[in-house]
Amino acid sequence: MLDAFSKAVVSADASTSVVSDLGSLREFVAQGNRRLDAVNAIASNASCMVSDAVAGMICENQGLIQAGGNCYPNRRMAACLRDAEIILRYVTYALLAGDASVLDDRCLNGLKETYAALGVPASSTVRAVQIMKAQAAAHIKDTPSDENAGGKKRIMGAPVVEDRCASLVAEASSYFDRVIAALS
Ligand SMILES: CCC1=C(C)/C(=C/C2=NC(=C\c3[nH]c(/C=C4\NC(=O)[C@H](C)[C@H]4CC)c(C)c3CCC(=O)O)/C(CCC(=O)O)=C2C)NC1=O
């Protein structure tokens, strides 16, 4: 597993050069509190995000909870909720580290093949991941809408910066996109 620092060392070592990209590491440190707030925005809303994403996936495809569907019976429903939570958790680890390797190595490696072997519909998982991607963006920006969040809307109240952490939203989105690509 790599993070922004160890990755700079590994890539310098691969070309037998000194660590050179100090500018981006300096930026990583300078923006560290924003990154922690972004991770916290996801982690402290995780159970709501997971249940809402899986509920949305099922609303759009109710065959999943009928006999023969992969969220039927309750044992599979529980496994599905657990998987969505695992995926979201590894996305938060990647966001904290500033590097995707922990997500790639410990979560996505072989997941598509596992799903194929078990008959888990990857396209439905992708839909749940897309919903979590949208939720994560709203939570990092701290702009959940009444329309989508309803009575569960929760404003974190972290200090607001002008761009609403656009680069962290983009980075988190890229990790969700990685999950989607790995399952597609
Ligand atoms: C650390 C990383 C890690 C991951 C990612 C992981 C995934 C994972 N999901 C599994 C099952 C499963 N995953 C699902 C998921 C779903 N079914 C649906 O219809 C939805 C589309 C979707 C939820 C979004 C289901 C239903 C099963 C059980 C399938 C079965 O037993 O028939 C299994 C088989 C073993 C088990 O049931 O526990 C694994 C290994 N395990 C890990 O250790």
The ligand as an SDF file (V2000), in Angstrom:
LIG
                    3D

 43 46  0  0  0  0  0  0  0  0999 V2000
  -12.0740   -6.4960    1.4380 C   0  0  0  0  0  0  0  0  0  0  0  0
  -12.7640   -6.4890    0.1850 C   0  0  0  0  0  0  0  0  0  0  0  0
  -13.8650   -7.4860   -0.0070 C   0  0  0  0  0  0  0  0  0  0  0  0
  -14.9030   -7.3930   -0.8970 C   0  0  0  0  0  0  0  0  0  0  0  0
  -15.1710   -6.2520   -1.8150 C   0  0  0  0  0  0  0  0  0  0  0  0
  -15.6950   -8.5880   -0.7720 C   0  0  0  0  0  0  0  0  0  0  0  0
  -16.7870   -8.9010   -1.5440 C   0  0  0  0  0  0  0  0  0  0  0  0
  -17.5590  -10.1010   -1.5610 C   0  0  0  0  0  0  0  0  0  0  0  0
  -18.9080  -10.0710   -1.7770 N   0  0  0  0  0  0  0  0  0  0  0  0
  -19.3930  -11.3260   -1.7040 C   0  0  0  0  0  0  0  0  0  0  0  0
  -20.7390  -11.7370   -1.8140 C   0  0  0  0  0  0  0  0  0  0  0  0
  -21.8930  -10.9740   -2.1560 C   0  0  0  0  0  0  0  0  0  0  0  0
  -21.9510   -9.6820   -2.5990 N   0  0  0  0  0  0  0  0  0  0  0  0
  -23.2480   -9.3260   -2.8550 C   0  0  0  0  0  0  0  0  0  0  0  0
  -23.5690   -7.9900   -3.3500 C   0  0  0  0  0  0  0  0  0  0  0  0
  -24.6300   -7.5060   -4.1010 C   0  0  0  0  0  0  0  0  0  0  0  0
  -25.6930   -8.2060   -4.5700 N   0  0  0  0  0  0  0  0  0  0  0  0
  -26.5000   -7.4270   -5.3050 C   0  0  0  0  0  0  0  0  0  0  0  0
  -27.5160   -7.7850   -5.8900 O   0  0  0  0  0  0  0  0  0  0  0  0
  -25.9930   -6.0390   -5.3680 C   0  0  0  0  0  0  0  0  0  0  0  0
  -25.8360   -5.6100   -6.8040 C   0  0  0  0  0  0  0  0  0  0  0  0
  -24.6970   -6.1090   -4.5990 C   0  0  0  0  0  0  0  0  0  0  0  0
  -24.6280   -5.0320   -3.4880 C   0  0  0  0  0  0  0  0  0  0  0  0
  -24.4270   -3.6530   -4.0240 C   0  0  0  0  0  0  0  0  0  0  0  0
  -24.0620  -10.4370   -2.5510 C   0  0  0  0  0  0  0  0  0  0  0  0
  -25.5900  -10.5380   -2.6250 C   0  0  0  0  0  0  0  0  0  0  0  0
  -23.2140  -11.4800   -2.1190 C   0  0  0  0  0  0  0  0  0  0  0  0
  -23.6100  -12.8740   -1.6960 C   0  0  0  0  0  0  0  0  0  0  0  0
  -23.8080  -13.7210   -2.9320 C   0  0  0  0  0  0  0  0  0  0  0  0
  -24.1830  -15.1440   -2.6110 C   0  0  0  0  0  0  0  0  0  0  0  0
  -23.7050  -15.6890   -1.6030 O   0  0  0  0  0  0  0  0  0  0  0  0
  -24.9450  -15.6780   -3.4000 O   0  0  0  0  0  0  0  0  0  0  0  0
  -18.2970  -12.2190   -1.4610 C   0  0  0  0  0  0  0  0  0  0  0  0
  -18.4050  -13.7260   -1.3080 C   0  0  0  0  0  0  0  0  0  0  0  0
  -18.2750  -14.1770    0.1440 C   0  0  0  0  0  0  0  0  0  0  0  0
  -19.3620  -13.6480    1.0120 C   0  0  0  0  0  0  0  0  0  0  0  0
  -20.5680  -13.7780    0.6770 O   0  0  0  0  0  0  0  0  0  0  0  0
  -19.0200  -13.0800    2.0520 O   0  0  0  0  0  0  0  0  0  0  0  0
  -17.1580  -11.4650   -1.3950 C   0  0  0  0  0  0  0  0  0  0  0  0
  -15.7460  -12.0030   -1.2150 C   0  0  0  0  0  0  0  0  0  0  0  0
  -15.1530   -9.3530    0.2020 N   0  0  0  0  0  0  0  0  0  0  0  0
  -14.0380   -8.7360    0.6810 C   0  0  0  0  0  0  0  0  0  0  0  0
  -13.2890   -9.2010    1.5780 O   0  0  0  0  0  0  0  0  0  0  0  0
  1  2  1  0
  2  3  1  0
  3  4  2  0
  3 42  1  0
  4  5  1  0
  4  6  1  0
  6  7  2  0
  6 41  1  0
  7  8  1  0
  8  9  2  0
  8 39  1  0
  9 10  1  0
 10 11  2  0
 10 33  1  0
 11 12  1  0
 12 13  1  0
 12 27  2  0
 13 14  1  0
 14 15  1  0
 14 25  2  0
 15 16  2  0
 16 17  1  0
 16 22  1  0
 17 18  1  0
 18 19  2  0
 18 20  1  0
 20 21  1  0
 20 22  1  0
 22 23  1  0
 23 24  1  0
 25 26  1  0
 25 27  1  0
 27 28  1  0
 28 29  1  0
 29 30  1  0
 30 31  2  0
 30 32  1  0
 33 34  1  0
 33 39  2  0
 34 35  1  0
 35 36  1  0
 36 37  2  0
 36 38  1  0
 39 40  1  0
 41 42  1  0
 42 43  2  0
M  END
$$$$
